[in-house]
Amino acid sequence: MSQATTAPLSLEAQERRFAFALLGPAVVVLLLTTTAPLVYLFWNSLHRIDLAMPWLSGFAGVDNFAKMGGDPRFWNSLALTAVYTGSTVVLQVLVGLALALLVLQIPRGQGLLRIAAILPIVLAPVVVGLFWRTLVLAPDVGLVDLVTRSLGLGSHNWLGDPQLALISVIAIHTWQWTPFAFLVILATLATLPPDVYEAARLDRAGAWQRFRYITLPLIRPAVVMVVILRTMTALSAFAAIFAATGGGPGSATEILNLYAYRTSFSELNLGYGAALAVVLLSITVAVSYLMFRLRRARK
């Protein structure tokens, strides 16, 4: 009777098993910390979970999503999210590009400027919101109020006035994240070949022509990536606005993320709050997907 013998595993198979053994725990942790909460969020969005009226809880299907169609507060928060995201991303790219072009002309001290630019990025958004609320935009004693009064423009309640609050939180987000766009674009500009610009100067191309026909096309991939990353972050902004205004005054700065938070944890309507969060997640994924598709199509 012959005894069956098993052939030893090849080196490639052993390496594959070792790779799976290393990757397995990380995948499990990732599923538990990301996928499982998302599934639970989507499940809650299909239920009526109102802690103020727990006897009415139960399966609601798509009622929470249908409710948004007639919810003016939802449409207001959606519009504010679009304005907030569009304004901050455009400002960050324009100001970051202008600063990068300016700093590139400075032969010395670029290292110190880059280090200084990192400081707002590493600050926690809550710290940034409190910093602007207490030191920069505080009425009468804030830095901005001191400047406006010295210029004869008077004092303003920057975070308490509904007409100024949204502008203020846009300025806060732009201040913190413009250095990111600045550093990425500056690093890209530093890698551009100088021979192209020398040839353009020999052809008597002006500064605007060199910028439009040489610089912009060469840095476009970096700018597009900055737009994608900053858009994803702006859509999910929360901490800085919450620390600065809490979504107020009223609902003047209540973007969709804050509306979902207020609905869930202030009004205790967890089911509708989960549905709002699912809508925000869907919008973020859809916008990111479209931007990546446009980026690939233009290559």
GUDREN-409559 format. One record per residue (C-alpha): residue number from 1; residue in one letter; x negated, y negated, z. Coordinates in Angstrom, 3 decimals. Layout:
REM GUDREN-409559
BAVEX   num   residu          x          y          z
BAVEX   NUM        a          X          Y          Z
...
This chain:
REM GUDREN-409559
BAVEX   num   residu          x          y          z
BAVEX     1        m      0.000      0.000      0.000
BAVEX     2        s     -1.595     -3.213     -1.135
BAVEX     3        q     -1.561     -6.178      1.156
BAVEX     4        a     -0.470     -9.453     -0.455
BAVEX     5        t     -3.078    -12.102     -0.370
BAVEX     6        t     -2.415    -15.803     -0.521
BAVEX     7        a     -4.660    -17.919     -2.661
BAVEX     8        p     -6.325    -20.798     -0.827
BAVEX     9        l     -4.939    -24.228     -1.522
BAVEX    10        s     -6.804    -26.271     -4.041
BAVEX    11        l     -8.584    -29.430     -2.967
BAVEX    12        e     -5.973    -31.559     -4.740
BAVEX    13        a     -3.109    -29.841     -2.892
BAVEX    14        q     -4.907    -30.261      0.439
BAVEX    15        e     -5.403    -33.970     -0.212
BAVEX    16        r     -1.741    -34.311     -1.183
BAVEX    17        r     -0.621    -32.648      2.064
BAVEX    18        f     -2.962    -34.839      4.080
BAVEX    19        a     -1.597    -37.955      2.367
BAVEX    20        f      1.990    -36.891      3.115
BAVEX    21        a      1.029    -36.229      6.747
BAVEX    22        l     -0.336    -39.760      7.043
BAVEX    23        l      2.537    -41.363      5.157
BAVEX    24        g      5.357    -39.404      6.811
BAVEX    25        p      5.412    -41.165     10.217
BAVEX    26        a      5.230    -44.586      8.576
BAVEX    27        v      8.170    -43.747      6.292
BAVEX    28        v     10.223    -42.502      9.246
BAVEX    29        v      9.512    -45.673     11.253
BAVEX    30        l     10.338    -47.809      8.211
BAVEX    31        l     13.660    -46.030      7.715
BAVEX    32        l     14.553    -46.389     11.398
BAVEX    33        t     13.660    -50.085     11.577
BAVEX    34        t     14.976    -51.294      8.205
BAVEX    35        t     17.254    -48.888      6.385
BAVEX    36        a     19.223    -47.699      9.421
BAVEX    37        p     20.078    -51.261     10.607
BAVEX    38        l     21.130    -52.220      7.070
BAVEX    39        v     23.431    -49.203      6.843
BAVEX    40        y     24.856    -50.062     10.267
BAVEX    41        l     25.341    -53.689      9.168
BAVEX    42        f     27.217    -52.631      6.053
BAVEX    43        w     29.345    -50.223      8.106
BAVEX    44        n     30.271    -53.002     10.543
BAVEX    45        s     31.195    -55.284      7.647
BAVEX    46        l     33.940    -52.823      6.726
BAVEX    47        h     35.486    -52.969     10.207
BAVEX    48        r     37.342    -55.521     12.252
BAVEX    49        i     35.178    -55.965     15.357
BAVEX    50        d     36.387    -58.961     17.330
BAVEX    51        l     35.253    -58.889     20.951
BAVEX    52        a     37.741    -61.635     21.773
BAVEX    53        m     40.580    -59.328     20.675
BAVEX    54        p     39.170    -55.788     20.985
BAVEX    55        w     42.613    -54.158     20.758
BAVEX    56        l     42.782    -55.168     17.087
BAVEX    57        s     39.510    -53.468     16.172
BAVEX    58        g     39.531    -50.849     13.446
BAVEX    59        f     38.682    -50.091      9.844
BAVEX    60        a     39.322    -53.116      7.618
BAVEX    61        g     37.914    -52.031      4.260
BAVEX    62        v     37.144    -55.059      2.134
BAVEX    63        d     39.408    -57.387      4.131
BAVEX    64        n     36.426    -59.203      5.661
BAVEX    65        f     35.048    -59.928      2.189
BAVEX    66        a     38.464    -60.929      0.833
BAVEX    67        k     38.850    -63.346      3.748
BAVEX    68        m     35.871    -65.342      2.510
BAVEX    69        g     37.768    -66.415     -0.605
BAVEX    70        g     40.079    -68.585      1.481
BAVEX    71        d     37.516    -69.623      4.093
BAVEX    72        p     36.455    -73.261      3.500
BAVEX    73        r     33.726    -72.924      6.090
BAVEX    74        f     32.186    -70.084      4.083
BAVEX    75        w     32.179    -72.111      0.860
BAVEX    76        n     30.723    -75.105      2.689
BAVEX    77        s     27.913    -72.976      4.137
BAVEX    78        l     27.292    -71.420      0.714
BAVEX    79        a     27.009    -74.868     -0.888
BAVEX    80        l     24.690    -76.047      1.885
BAVEX    81        t     22.541    -72.945      1.375
BAVEX    82        a     22.225    -73.712     -2.341
BAVEX    83        v     21.344    -77.375     -1.702
BAVEX    84        y     18.914    -76.494      1.093
BAVEX    85        t     17.171    -73.766     -0.903
BAVEX    86        g     16.952    -75.694     -4.168
BAVEX    87        s     15.742    -78.911     -2.524
BAVEX    88        t     13.095    -77.318     -0.342
BAVEX    89        v     11.669    -75.130     -3.114
BAVEX    90        v     11.469    -77.981     -5.629
BAVEX    91        l      9.882    -80.328     -3.092
BAVEX    92        q      7.368    -77.726     -1.960
BAVEX    93        v      6.231    -76.993     -5.517
BAVEX    94        l      6.047    -80.646     -6.596
BAVEX    95        v      4.330    -81.931     -3.461
BAVEX    96        g      2.057    -78.879     -3.273
BAVEX    97        l      1.021    -79.313     -6.905
BAVEX    98        a      0.376    -83.040     -6.449
BAVEX    99        l     -1.723    -82.438     -3.333
BAVEX   100        a     -3.668    -79.641     -5.036
BAVEX   101        l     -4.510    -81.855     -8.017
BAVEX   102        l     -5.563    -84.655     -5.651
BAVEX   103        v     -7.709    -82.472     -3.384
BAVEX   104        l     -9.359    -80.860     -6.411
BAVEX   105        q    -10.860    -84.271     -7.234
BAVEX   106        i    -12.476    -84.488     -3.785
BAVEX   107        p    -15.930    -82.872     -4.001
BAVEX   108        r    -16.478    -82.616     -0.244
BAVEX   109        g    -14.268    -81.707      2.673
BAVEX   110        q    -12.007    -79.284      0.837
BAVEX   111        g    -12.660    -76.608      3.453
BAVEX   112        l    -11.417    -78.853      6.271
BAVEX   113        l     -8.347    -79.808      4.251
BAVEX   114        r     -7.506    -76.158      3.661
BAVEX   115        i     -7.844    -75.375      7.356
BAVEX   116        a     -5.599    -78.328      8.224
BAVEX   117        a     -3.038    -77.128      5.684
BAVEX   118        i     -2.826    -73.716      7.363
BAVEX   119        l     -1.750    -75.162     10.732
BAVEX   120        p      1.942    -75.814      9.913
BAVEX   121        i      2.249    -72.344      8.362
BAVEX   122        v      1.020    -70.467     11.425
BAVEX   123        l      3.397    -72.300     13.762
BAVEX   124        a      6.551    -70.419     14.693
BAVEX   125        p      9.648    -71.939     13.030
BAVEX   126        v     11.227    -72.452     16.461
BAVEX   127        v      8.198    -74.476     17.547
BAVEX   128        v      8.399    -76.515     14.344
BAVEX   129        g     12.096    -77.246     14.888
BAVEX   130        l     11.537    -78.320     18.501
BAVEX   131        f      8.487    -80.392     17.524
BAVEX   132        w     10.462    -82.364     14.952
BAVEX   133        r     13.474    -82.657     17.243
BAVEX   134        t     11.593    -84.042     20.233
BAVEX   135        l      8.616    -85.911     18.757
BAVEX   136        v      9.317    -86.797     15.124
BAVEX   137        l     13.056    -87.322     14.656
BAVEX   138        a     14.144    -88.241     18.186
BAVEX   139        p     16.144    -91.515     18.254
BAVEX   140        d     14.234    -94.595     19.500
BAVEX   141        v     11.079    -92.698     20.534
BAVEX   142        g     10.436    -90.447     17.511
BAVEX   143        l      7.605    -91.137     15.092
BAVEX   144        v      9.985    -91.665     12.170
BAVEX   145        d     12.097    -94.115     14.178
BAVEX   146        l      9.001    -96.070     15.167
BAVEX   147        v      8.083    -96.411     11.489
BAVEX   148        t     11.590    -97.392     10.338
BAVEX   149        r     11.938    -99.990     13.080
BAVEX   150        s      8.535   -101.478     12.284
BAVEX   151        l      9.666   -101.818      8.679
BAVEX   152        g     12.910   -103.488      9.741
BAVEX   153        l     15.099   -100.519      8.749
BAVEX   154        g     16.500    -99.976     12.224
BAVEX   155        s     16.923    -96.861     14.327
BAVEX   156        h     18.808    -93.753     13.180
BAVEX   157        n     20.087    -90.569     14.766
BAVEX   158        w     18.368    -88.320     12.237
BAVEX   159        l     19.664    -85.024     13.583
BAVEX   160        g     22.978    -86.268     14.971
BAVEX   161        d     24.255    -88.084     11.896
BAVEX   162        p     26.072    -85.676      9.507
BAVEX   163        q     24.756    -87.604      6.500
BAVEX   164        l     21.125    -87.478      7.663
BAVEX   165        a     20.982    -84.084      9.379
BAVEX   166        l     20.750    -82.032      6.178
BAVEX   167        i     18.031    -84.321      4.807
BAVEX   168        s     16.176    -83.938      8.093
BAVEX   169        v     16.197    -80.124      8.122
BAVEX   170        i     15.121    -80.120      4.463
BAVEX   171        a     12.189    -82.325      5.473
BAVEX   172        i     11.321    -79.957      8.337
BAVEX   173        h     11.251    -76.881      6.103
BAVEX   174        t      9.351    -78.750      3.388
BAVEX   175        w      6.724    -79.957      5.871
BAVEX   176        q      6.073    -76.484      7.205
BAVEX   177        w      5.887    -74.577      3.922
BAVEX   178        t      4.485    -77.076      1.416
BAVEX   179        p      0.942    -76.111      2.563
BAVEX   180        f      1.627    -72.576      1.311
BAVEX   181        a      2.368    -73.845     -2.195
BAVEX   182        f     -0.574    -76.234     -1.930
BAVEX   183        l     -3.062    -73.493     -1.010
BAVEX   184        v     -1.872    -71.067     -3.699
BAVEX   185        i     -1.911    -73.687     -6.447
BAVEX   186        l     -5.258    -75.110     -5.294
BAVEX   187        a     -6.836    -71.664     -5.378
BAVEX   188        t     -5.453    -71.136     -8.882
BAVEX   189        l     -6.688    -74.528    -10.107
BAVEX   190        a    -10.164    -73.771     -8.773
BAVEX   191        t    -10.386    -70.702    -11.034
BAVEX   192        l     -9.487    -72.484    -14.291
BAVEX   193        p    -12.296    -72.498    -16.885
BAVEX   194        p    -13.891    -75.947    -17.238
BAVEX   195        d    -14.866    -75.269    -20.875
BAVEX   196        v    -11.253    -75.630    -21.965
BAVEX   197        y    -11.026    -79.102    -20.441
BAVEX   198        e    -14.341    -80.140    -21.972
BAVEX   199        a    -13.074    -79.090    -25.388
BAVEX   200        a     -9.858    -81.040    -24.800
BAVEX   201        r    -11.806    -84.164    -23.869
BAVEX   202        l    -13.884    -83.833    -27.028
BAVEX   203        d    -10.608    -83.696    -28.956
BAVEX   204        r     -9.614    -86.947    -27.182
BAVEX   205        a     -6.754    -85.387    -25.245
BAVEX   206        g     -5.482    -87.662    -22.492
BAVEX   207        a     -5.001    -86.723    -18.835
BAVEX   208        w     -1.273    -86.098    -19.291
BAVEX   209        q     -1.865    -83.977    -22.388
BAVEX   210        r     -4.486    -81.879    -20.579
BAVEX   211        f     -2.126    -81.397    -17.657
BAVEX   212        r      0.875    -80.515    -19.817
BAVEX   213        y     -0.758    -78.265    -22.404
BAVEX   214        i     -3.612    -76.713    -20.412
BAVEX   215        t     -3.089    -76.900    -16.659
BAVEX   216        l      0.615    -76.103    -16.461
BAVEX   217        p      0.513    -73.028    -18.741
BAVEX   218        l     -2.514    -71.637    -16.904
BAVEX   219        i     -1.051    -72.058    -13.408
BAVEX   220        r      2.505    -71.040    -14.375
BAVEX   221        p      2.198    -67.460    -12.968
BAVEX   222        a      1.110    -68.833     -9.590
BAVEX   223        v      3.879    -71.443     -9.573
BAVEX   224        v      6.498    -68.833    -10.458
BAVEX   225        m      5.309    -66.565     -7.644
BAVEX   226        v      5.438    -69.473     -5.198
BAVEX   227        v      8.999    -70.262     -6.314
BAVEX   228        i     10.070    -66.641     -5.821
BAVEX   229        l      8.538    -66.302     -2.364
BAVEX   230        r      9.731    -69.685     -1.131
BAVEX   231        t     13.262    -69.077     -2.451
BAVEX   232        m     13.526    -65.782     -0.579
BAVEX   233        t     12.338    -67.464      2.621
BAVEX   234        a     14.604    -70.503      2.256
BAVEX   235        l     17.688    -68.348      1.700
BAVEX   236        s     17.059    -66.587      4.996
BAVEX   237        a     15.975    -69.691      6.960
BAVEX   238        f     17.282    -69.772     10.509
BAVEX   239        a     14.946    -70.493     13.415
BAVEX   240        a     13.807    -74.042     12.556
BAVEX   241        i     17.333    -75.259     11.780
BAVEX   242        f     18.718    -73.533     14.857
BAVEX   243        a     16.094    -75.164     17.086
BAVEX   244        a     16.524    -78.599     15.506
BAVEX   245        t     20.300    -78.913     15.059
BAVEX   246        g     21.909    -75.562     15.907
BAVEX   247        g     23.803    -75.881     12.632
BAVEX   248        g     25.346    -79.194     13.628
BAVEX   249        p     26.468    -81.816     13.935
BAVEX   250        g     29.681    -79.939     13.293
BAVEX   251        s     28.805    -77.835     10.287
BAVEX   252        a     26.563    -80.380      8.518
BAVEX   253        t     23.549    -78.048      8.532
BAVEX   254        e     25.360    -74.735      8.883
BAVEX   255        i     23.837    -72.716      6.075
BAVEX   256        l     25.142    -69.194      5.467
BAVEX   257        n     22.629    -67.567      7.798
BAVEX   258        l     23.663    -69.819     10.672
BAVEX   259        y     27.347    -69.318      9.896
BAVEX   260        a     26.880    -65.555     10.173
BAVEX   261        y     25.051    -66.004     13.490
BAVEX   262        r     27.669    -68.341     14.937
BAVEX   263        t     30.504    -66.079     13.844
BAVEX   264        s     28.888    -63.007     15.377
BAVEX   265        f     27.409    -64.292     18.634
BAVEX   266        s     29.338    -67.487     19.444
BAVEX   267        e     32.797    -66.547     18.191
BAVEX   268        l     32.220    -62.800     18.869
BAVEX   269        n     33.685    -61.784     15.506
BAVEX   270        l     31.050    -59.168     14.722
BAVEX   271        g     32.849    -57.607     11.760
BAVEX   272        y     33.257    -60.844      9.811
BAVEX   273        g     29.748    -61.947     10.810
BAVEX   274        a     28.357    -58.684      9.433
BAVEX   275        a     30.236    -59.262      6.167
BAVEX   276        l     28.707    -62.745      5.908
BAVEX   277        a     25.254    -61.261      6.488
BAVEX   278        v     25.872    -58.657      3.771
BAVEX   279        v     26.842    -61.419      1.326
BAVEX   280        l     23.674    -63.363      2.176
BAVEX   281        l     21.592    -60.221      1.718
BAVEX   282        s     23.230    -59.552     -1.647
BAVEX   283        i     22.591    -63.115     -2.807
BAVEX   284        t     18.939    -62.939     -1.739
BAVEX   285        v     18.384    -59.615     -3.516
BAVEX   286        a     20.199    -60.795     -6.669
BAVEX   287        v     18.282    -64.082     -6.880
BAVEX   288        s     14.955    -62.334     -6.283
BAVEX   289        y     15.758    -59.707     -8.923
BAVEX   290        l     16.689    -62.352    -11.507
BAVEX   291        m     13.526    -64.323    -10.824
BAVEX   292        f     11.317    -61.261    -11.199
BAVEX   293        r     13.116    -60.372    -14.445
BAVEX   294        l     12.579    -63.880    -15.798
BAVEX   295        r      8.936    -63.723    -14.772
BAVEX   296        r      8.428    -60.462    -16.632
BAVEX   297        a     10.353    -61.684    -19.692
BAVEX   298        r      8.084    -64.720    -20.057
BAVEX   299        k      4.858    -62.740    -19.936
